């Protein structure tokens, strides 16, 4: 192997070792101007014998020349170790190392450890990087004097050398660099705290002044409101004399006569009927919110097919009405008003639960005096009455198993409600007994003598539902023709029918029960029957399909029969 070329005069002879790893200058501690890195020089072959080093470099360690510094990553990778005189393992062509110079001052002023030169030879060598100026910004960890961050020996830079094209940074004063004194965590404490809105934080004095302004403002507002409230309360006390004696004045009880009237009057109406030949006035009450109104048949009958019916409500409003359905046998009719909203129906009670002596209230328009309220008691129950009969064919005759009351009922009350103590309808005022001795609708325009009659609401409810649904009502029948001229005790079955046919309808309820012509019915459901009209009233108190028990006398012998009521059309 040929002898190495002589080293430059500025370098001292050193044993043939692998080049030391290059060290990148740390960006936060730039090298002094006197030790700026110079341009790299080509390595020379080693001399057979070491030459004496200059006096300025006598202290330099006997290490191999350092290769030129190349742009290094933030974490330089060490090269594998090589034996003395071997070429680096990397395929790169080694670049000349810069001349060695005086030793770099140890970082943080710590002296370099002894015996570092002896430890430098076996360390891993780093191939030299490409020729060029050192790159600032590479990561360099501090180490002892003359060593890199990984422990490799670093030769000192020669004095007076500089890297071509790179200006040396100014020397720091008193060891302070461009980032000296910078503390990112202390910066936020030195400035005023910021808010997210960017508004400046008020000082303590400003906050105190603002708090006082709020206190004063709210105090003034409370004072103004308190003064106004006190004035209003004082005026009210002065007007109502709350400081004086106040005697109790309770309102009407719900079950008092006044309370009943107050609840019922808004649902009671007055009907004015005008026909071709006559006119009349009657009463009715609201059944539902759809505008259906229940009244007596004899109230609306004068209107005929072409007449006019006007309904006046408790608040004075008036509306036209039309007949939905009517039935002379029950003396009931339903009319309807349209386009009227906010109607309040009257609740319906149970007429079967009524007891003799119960208090009642009657409301109507006697002699066209709307909203007249009278009171009384139930005088009797199941009082069989007939009303009408002014027509020769008896088509206007009604049969009612009525409630009797002493509440004053006069002409114009017909169709009005008879109420219990809970303001529920238990009957429909229909007829009165007049002083002339007749019983009829409105008593022939005579006054009340304390004998009034009302259709039980249970019967009226069924008829009203049929009138609204079908326009007519069905009547329960036993399928026989009665002899209305019989003067004996009981109801006698006639010899012939109304049209000359058999008195007992073939296949009817009476025929199936074994009734015959000439039989006398003396009881119905255990109640005594005295006349034919009373039997009709007892039958009309039931529904079609109900079972009825009859006591029948035939040839001086009584026997009991049971039958199911049939149904017939109107009358």
KENUBA-127244 format. One record per residue (C-alpha): residue number from 1; residue in one letter; x, y, z. Coordinates in steps of 0.2 Angstrom, whole numbers. Layout:
KENUBA-127244
 pos code    px    py    pz
 NUM    A     X     Y     Z
...
end
This chain:
KENUBA-127244
 pos code    px    py    pz
   1    X     0     0     0
   2    X     8    17    -5
   3    X    12    29     9
   4    X    -2    43    12
   5    X     1    60     5
   6    X     8    73    17
   7    X    -6    82    27
   8    X    -7   101    27
   9    X     4   111    37
  10    X   -11   117    48
  11    X   -14    99    53
  12    X    -4    88    65
  13    X    -1    70    60
  14    X   -13    58    67
  15    X   -15    39    66
  16    X   -25    32    51
  17    X   -43    31    58
  18    X   -60    33    50
  19    X   -66    50    48
  20    X   -76    56    63
  21    X   -94    60    61
  22    X   -99    77    55
  23    X  -107    89    68
  24    X  -120   101    62
  25    X  -119   118    71
  26    X  -133   120    83
  27    X  -145   134    78
  28    X  -147   142    95
  29    X  -128   143    99
  30    X  -119   149    83
  31    X  -100   148    83
  32    X   -89   163    86
  33    X   -83   172    71
  34    X   -65   167    74
  35    X   -71   149    73
  36    X   -83   150    58
  37    X   -82   134    47
  38    X   -71   136    32
  39    X   -71   128    16
  40    X   -67   110    15
  41    X   -50   105     9
  42    X   -45    89     1
  43    X   -38    76    12
  44    X   -19    72     9
  45    X   -10    56    11
  46    X    -2    53    28
  47    X    16    56    30
  48    X    27    42    35
  49    X    31    51    51
  50    X    21    64    60
  51    X    26    82    57
  52    X    26    95    71
  53    X    10   105    73
  54    X    10   123    73
  55    X    10   132    90
  56    X    -7   138    88
  57    X   -13   120    86
  58    X    -2   111    98
  59    X   -17   106   109
  60    X   -27    98    95
  61    X   -31    80    98
  62    X   -23    67    87
  63    X   -38    62    77
  64    X   -42    60    59
  65    X   -47    75    49
  66    X   -66    79    51
  67    X   -76    78    35
  68    X   -85    93    29
  69    X  -102    96    38
  70    X  -117    92    27
  71    X  -135    96    28
  72    X  -140    83    41
  73    X  -157    77    47
  74    X  -163    82    65
  75    X  -157    65    71
  76    X  -141    60    62
  77    X  -138    41    59
  78    X  -121    34    65
  79    X  -111    24    52
  80    X  -104     7    56
  81    X   -86     6    63
  82    X   -72     3    51
  83    X   -54    -3    54
  84    X   -40     9    53
  85    X   -36    14    35
  86    X   -52     7    28
  87    X   -64    17    18
  88    X   -81    21    24
  89    X   -95     9    21
  90    X  -106    22    12
  91    X  -103    23    -7
  92    X  -102    41    -6
  93    X   -85    49   -11
  94    X   -78    57     4
  95    X   -75    75     4
  96    X   -60    84    11
  97    X   -62    89    29
  98    X   -59   106    35
  99    X   -43   110    44
 100    X   -43   108    62
 101    X   -41   123    73
 102    X   -42   128    91
 103    X   -53   117   102
 104    X   -71   123   103
 105    X   -76   129   120
 106    X   -86   116   130
 107    X  -104   120   131
 108    X  -111   127   146
 109    X   -93   131   152
 110    X   -89   113   157
 111    X   -72   107   154
 112    X   -69    93   142
 113    X   -66    76   150
 114    X   -49    68   150
 115    X   -44    54   139
 116    X   -56    58   126
 117    X   -43    56   112
 118    X   -40    38   117
 119    X   -59    34   116
 120    X   -62    43    99
 121    X   -53    29    89
 122    X   -65    15    92
 123    X   -81    25    89
 124    X   -92    23    74
 125    X   -87    34    59
 126    X   -99    44    49
 127    X   -96    46    31
 128    X   -94    64    26
 129    X  -108    73    18
 130    X  -107    83     1
 131    X   -97    98     0
 132    X  -106   114     5
 133    X  -109   126    19
 134    X  -116   120    35
 135    X  -135   120    37
 136    X  -142   130    52
 137    X  -157   122    60
 138    X  -151   105    61
 139    X  -153    97    78
 140    X  -136    96    88
 141    X  -136    90   106
 142    X  -123    97   117
 143    X  -108    86   123
 144    X   -91    88   131
 145    X   -78    98   122
 146    X   -72    90   106
 147    X   -86    78   105
 148    X  -102    77    95
 149    X  -119    73   102
 150    X  -116    54    99
 151    X   -99    55   108
 152    X   -88    55    92
 153    X   -73    66    92
 154    X   -75    83    84
 155    X   -59    92    78
 156    X   -59   110    82
 157    X   -61   122    67
 158    X   -45   131    61
 159    X   -44   149    65
 160    X   -47   162    51
 161    X   -57   150    40
 162    X   -74   153    34
 163    X   -87   144    23
 164    X   -88   152     6
 165    X  -105   160     3
 166    X  -111   159    21
 167    X  -110   175    32
 168    X  -104   172    49
 169    X  -118   177    62
 170    X  -113   190    74
 171    X  -105   185    90
 172    X  -117   185   104
 173    X  -115   198   118
 174    X  -112   191   135
 175    X  -117   174   129
 176    X  -135   180   123
 177    X  -141   174   106
 178    X  -156   180    96
 179    X  -167   169   106
 180    X  -160   173   123
 181    X  -172   177   136
 182    X  -187   170   127
 183    X  -199   160   137
 184    X  -215   155   128
 185    X  -223   151   145
 186    X  -218   167   153
 187    X  -225   178   138
 188    X  -243   175   142
 189    X  -240   180   160
 190    X  -231   196   156
 191    X  -246   202   145
 192    X  -264   207   150
 193    X  -275   192   150
 194    X  -286   191   134
 195    X  -305   186   133
 196    X  -312   176   119
 197    X  -322   191   113
 198    X  -306   202   112
 199    X  -313   214   124
 200    X  -302   221   137
 201    X  -303   215   155
 202    X  -310   229   166
 203    X  -299   235   180
 204    X  -304   233   198
 205    X  -309   252   199
 206    X  -319   250   183
 207    X  -328   235   190
 208    X  -332   244   206
 209    X  -339   259   197
 210    X  -350   248   186
 211    X  -356   238   201
 212    X  -361   255   210
 213    X  -371   260   194
 214    X  -381   244   194
 215    X  -385   246   212
 216    X  -391   264   210
 217    X  -401   260   195
 218    X  -410   245   202
 219    X  -413   254   218
 220    X  -422   268   209
 221    X  -432   256   198
 222    X  -438   246   214
 223    X  -442   263   222
 224    X  -453   268   207
 225    X  -462   252   206
 226    X  -465   251   225
 227    X  -472   269   225
 228    X  -484   265   210
 229    X  -490   249   218
 230    X  -493   257   235
 231    X  -503   270   227
 232    X  -514   258   218
 233    X  -517   247   233
 234    X  -521   263   243
 235    X  -534   268   231
 236    X  -542   251   231
 237    X  -542   250   250
 238    X  -550   267   251
 239    X  -563   263   238
 240    X  -567   246   245
 241    X  -566   251   263
 242    X  -555   236   268
 243    X  -551   243   285
 244    X  -570   243   289
 245    X  -582   230   293
 246    X  -586   218   279
 247    X  -601   207   282
 248    X  -602   190   273
 249    X  -612   188   257
 250    X  -610   171   250
 251    X  -616   167   232
 252    X  -630   156   227
 253    X  -627   137   231
 254    X  -627   126   215
 255    X  -642   116   221
 256    X  -652   132   226
 257    X  -667   138   215
 258    X  -656   152   210
 259    X  -641   141   206
 260    X  -652   129   196
 261    X  -660   144   186
 262    X  -643   152   183
 263    X  -636   135   175
 264    X  -652   131   165
 265    X  -658   148   158
 266    X  -644   149   144
 267    X  -650   133   137
 268    X  -669   137   137
 269    X  -677   145   121
 270    X  -693   153   116
 271    X  -702   147   100
 272    X  -713   159    90
 273    X  -723   149    77
 274    X  -734   156    63
 275    X  -744   147    51
 276    X  -758   150    38
 277    X  -772   150    51
 278    X  -765   153    68
 279    X  -749   157    78
 280    X  -743   152    95
 281    X  -729   153   108
 282    X  -720   139   117
 283    X  -704   134   125
 284    X  -690   122   121
 285    X  -672   117   127
 286    X  -656   113   118
 287    X  -652    94   116
 288    X  -635    95   108
 289    X  -622   106   101
 290    X  -628   103    83
 291    X  -643   114    86
 292    X  -657   101    90
 293    X  -671   108   101
 294    X  -684    97   110
 295    X  -702   104   112
 296    X  -720    99   112
 297    X  -729    93    96
 298    X  -744   105    99
 299    X  -731   120   100
 300    X  -725   118    82
 301    X  -740   110    74
 302    X  -749   127    69
 303    X  -734   130    58
 304    X  -740   116    46
 305    X  -729   112    31
 306    X  -727   130    25
 307    X  -726   140    42
 308    X  -712   148    50
 309    X  -703   144    67
 310    X  -692   157    75
 311    X  -681   153    90
 312    X  -675   166   103
 313    X  -661   162   114
 314    X  -658   168   132
 315    X  -646   182   126
 316    X  -658   189   114
 317    X  -651   181    98
 318    X  -664   174    85
 319    X  -663   160    72
 320    X  -674   152    60
 321    X  -678   133    64
 322    X  -685   119    54
 323    X  -695   103    60
 324    X  -684    88    60
 325    X  -698    76    66
 326    X  -713    76    77
 327    X  -725    63    85
 328    X  -743    68    91
 329    X  -745    52   101
 330    X  -731    57   112
 331    X  -734    75   110
 332    X  -715    78   106
 333    X  -706    87    92
 334    X  -688    91    87
 335    X  -683   107    78
 336    X  -666   112    72
 337    X  -657   129    71
 338    X  -641   131    59
 339    X  -627   142    60
 340    X  -628   145    79
 341    X  -612   141    88
 342    X  -608   140   107
 343    X  -624   131   112
 344    X  -625   123   129
 345    X  -635   107   130
 346    X  -645   104   146
 347    X  -640    87   155
 348    X  -654    74   156
 349    X  -658    65   172
 350    X  -667    49   176
 351    X  -686    51   178
 352    X  -687    33   185
 353    X  -677    39   201
 354    X  -689    53   204
 355    X  -698    52   221
 356    X  -714    61   226
 357    X  -710    76   236
 358    X  -693    80   227
 359    X  -691    99   223
 360    X  -692   104   205
 361    X  -690   120   195
 362    X  -700   124   179
 363    X  -694   136   166
 364    X  -704   143   151
 365    X  -712   158   143
 366    X  -729   159   150
 367    X  -739   172   139
 368    X  -723   175   130
 369    X  -714   180   146
 370    X  -697   172   142
 371    X  -686   166   156
 372    X  -700   164   169
 373    X  -694   152   183
 374    X  -706   143   195
 375    X  -703   130   208
 376    X  -713   116   217
 377    X  -712    98   220
 378    X  -717    81   212
 379    X  -735    79   217
 380    X  -737    61   209
 381    X  -730    49   197
 382    X  -737    38   183
 383    X  -752    49   181
 384    X  -761    44   165
 385    X  -767    58   155
 386    X  -772    62   138
 387    X  -770    78   129
 388    X  -777    85   113
 389    X  -792    76   105
 390    X  -798    92    96
 391    X  -798    83    79
 392    X  -812    72    75
 393    X  -801    58    70
 394    X  -791    59    87
 395    X  -775    60    77
 396    X  -769    74    89
 397    X  -773    64   105
 398    X  -758    60   116
 399    X  -756    48   130
 400    X  -744    52   143
 401    X  -739    42   159
 402    X  -735    59   167
 403    X  -726    67   182
 404    X  -738    78   191
 405    X  -731    94   199
 406    X  -738   109   208
 407    X  -725   121   201
 408    X  -735   134   192
 409    X  -736   130   173
 410    X  -746   142   162
 411    X  -749   143   143
 412    X  -732   146   135
 413    X  -723   134   147
 414    X  -727   119   135
 415    X  -711   111   129
 416    X  -700   119   143
 417    X  -689   108   155
 418    X  -694   102   172
 419    X  -678   101   182
 420    X  -672    92   198
 421    X  -661    99   211
 422    X  -646    96   201
 423    X  -652   106   186
 424    X  -655    90   176
 425    X  -670    88   165
 426    X  -683    75   172
 427    X  -698    80   162
 428    X  -705    91   148
 429    X  -719   102   153
 430    X  -734    97   143
 431    X  -751   100   150
 432    X  -761   108   165
 433    X  -778   105   173
 434    X  -788   120   171
 435    X  -802   127   183
 436    X  -815   123   169
 437    X  -812   104   172
 438    X  -802   100   157
 439    X  -785    93   155
 440    X  -776    98   139
 441    X  -761   107   132
 442    X  -761   124   140
 443    X  -777   121   148
 444    X  -787   131   135
 445    X  -778   146   139
 446    X  -783   146   157
 447    X  -772   149   172
 448    X  -763   137   183
 449    X  -772   130   198
 450    X  -757   120   204
 451    X  -759   104   193
 452    X  -746   103   180
 453    X  -740    87   170
 454    X  -724    83   162
 455    X  -718    69   150
 456    X  -705    59   159
 457    X  -688    62   151
 458    X  -684    43   149
 459    X  -699    42   137
 460    X  -695    58   129
 461    X  -676    53   126
 462    X  -681    38   116
 463    X  -693    47   105
 464    X  -681    62   102
 465    X  -668    50    97
 466    X  -679    41    84
 467    X  -686    58    78
 468    X  -668    64    75
 469    X  -662    48    67
 470    X  -678    44    57
 471    X  -690    58    57
 472    X  -703    48    66
 473    X  -705    38    81
 474    X  -712    20    84
 475    X  -725    15    96
 476    X  -726    -1   106
 477    X  -742   -11   103
 478    X  -750   -27   109
 479    X  -759   -30    92
 480    X  -778   -28    98
 481    X  -792   -15    96
 482    X  -799    -8   112
 483    X  -817    -4   114
 484    X  -816    14   120
 485    X  -834    15   124
 486    X  -833     2   137
 487    X  -839     9   154
 488    X  -834    -5   165
 489    X  -818    -7   176
 490    X  -804   -11   165
 491    X  -799   -11   146
 492    X  -810   -22   135
 493    X  -805   -29   118
 494    X  -817   -25   105
 495    X  -827   -36    94
 496    X  -820   -29    77
 497    X  -805   -20    72
 498    X  -805    -2    66
 499    X  -807    -6    48
 500    X  -820   -20    51
 501    X  -807   -34    53
 502    X  -803   -44    68
 503    X  -800   -36    84
 504    X  -785   -46    87
 505    X  -772   -45    74
 506    X  -767   -62    67
 507    X  -749   -66    71
 508    X  -747   -51    82
 509    X  -741   -50   100
 510    X  -759   -52   108
 511    X  -763   -67    96
 512    X  -747   -76   101
 513    X  -752   -73   119
 514    X  -769   -81   117
 515    X  -779   -65   118
 516    X  -797   -65   111
 517    X  -811   -52   107
 518    X  -821   -48   123
 519    X  -807   -51   135
 520    X  -805   -38   149
 521    X  -787   -32   154
 522    X  -788   -27   172
 523    X  -769   -25   176
 524    X  -753   -21   167
 525    X  -736   -26   176
 526    X  -746   -27   192
 527    X  -753    -9   191
 528    X  -772    -8   191
 529    X  -780    -3   174
 530    X  -797     6   174
 531    X  -800    12   157
 532    X  -794     9   139
 533    X  -784    25   139
 534    X  -774    20   155
 535    X  -769     4   146
 536    X  -763    14   131
 537    X  -753    25   143
 538    X  -745    10   152
 539    X  -741     2   135
 540    X  -733    18   128
 541    X  -722    19   144
 542    X  -712     5   137
 543    X  -701     2   121
 544    X  -705   -10   107
 545    X  -698   -27   112
 546    X  -701   -25   130
 547    X  -710   -39   139
 548    X  -727   -35   147
 549    X  -737   -45   159
 550    X  -756   -43   158
 551    X  -770   -49   169
 552    X  -785   -55   158
 553    X  -803   -58   164
 554    X  -813   -70   153
 555    X  -830   -77   157
 556    X  -827   -72   175
 557    X  -810   -80   177
 558    X  -794   -71   178
 559    X  -778   -77   171
 560    X  -761   -69   168
 561    X  -752   -69   151
 562    X  -735   -62   145
 563    X  -731   -55   128
 564    X  -717   -45   119
 565    X  -723   -28   113
 566    X  -723   -25    94
 567    X  -720    -9    85
 568    X  -731     2    74
 569    X  -729    18    65
 570    X  -734    35    70
 571    X  -751    34    80
end
